Amino acid sequence: MTTVLTPASQLTAADRCDRCGAQAYLRVVLLSGGELLFCAHHGRKFEPELKKIAAEIQDETERLTSAPENASEEER
């Protein structure tokens, strides 16, 4: 049996941290097959432990500091 991982979709404002309910910026796909979502704060806090049990970590925390794609040069 072969398992194929499909590309994860981008996290949205509807995706919430499993720890505190804030907007999620990290998706952790577990070796056991489940997934967890974390805000940037809890993702950093639990990173060492998560790396031990993760098959994949989707990190979108750079979105917190980058300008929106549709922002004009004047708005930046």
N, C-alpha and C positions, 0 to 999 in steps of 0.2 A: 504494500500500500504506500502511495506517495502522497505527501501533504504539500499543497501549494499555498503559499501565503499570498493573498491578493494585496495590492497596494492599499494602504490605509487612506481613508479620505481625510481631508483637512478637518481639524477640530473646529467647532463652531461655538457660539455663545450658549447654545443649548446643552453643550457638553459640560458637566459639572464635576468638580473634584469629589472623589469618593470619601475624602476625609472631612472637608469643611463646607462643601457646597459652592465654593467660588468657581469662576470659569476655569475650565481645565485647559492646560497648555501642554500636558504630557499624557501620552497613551502608552501603557505598558502591557505588552502582550506576554502573558506568562507561559512558561514551558509546559504547564499543565493544561493550557488551552484557553484559559479565561483572559480577561483584560481588566485593567484598572486605569482610572483617570485621576490625574492630580493637577492641582494648581502649581504655579512655579515654586511657591514657598514649600509645599509639602513634597514636591518632586525632588527639590534639593535636599530637604531634610532626610528623606528615605532613600536617596540615590544609592548609597553603598549596599543596602539590603536588597533593593530592587534589581541591581545588576546581577546579583547571585541567582535570581529566580526568573529573569526575563529572557524571552526568546528574541524580543525586539523592543526598543524604546523609541517612540516617535516624539521628538522634542521640538515644540513650536514656540519656545519661550522667547526667541528672537523677535516675535511679533509684538512683544511688549515694548520694545525700544525702537522699532522701525517705523518710519512714516507710512501712512496708508498709500497704497499704490495709486489711487486716483487723486491724491493731493497735488495741487498745482505747485509750481516753484514758488509762487508768491506766498502760499500758505505755510511753507516750510520755513 
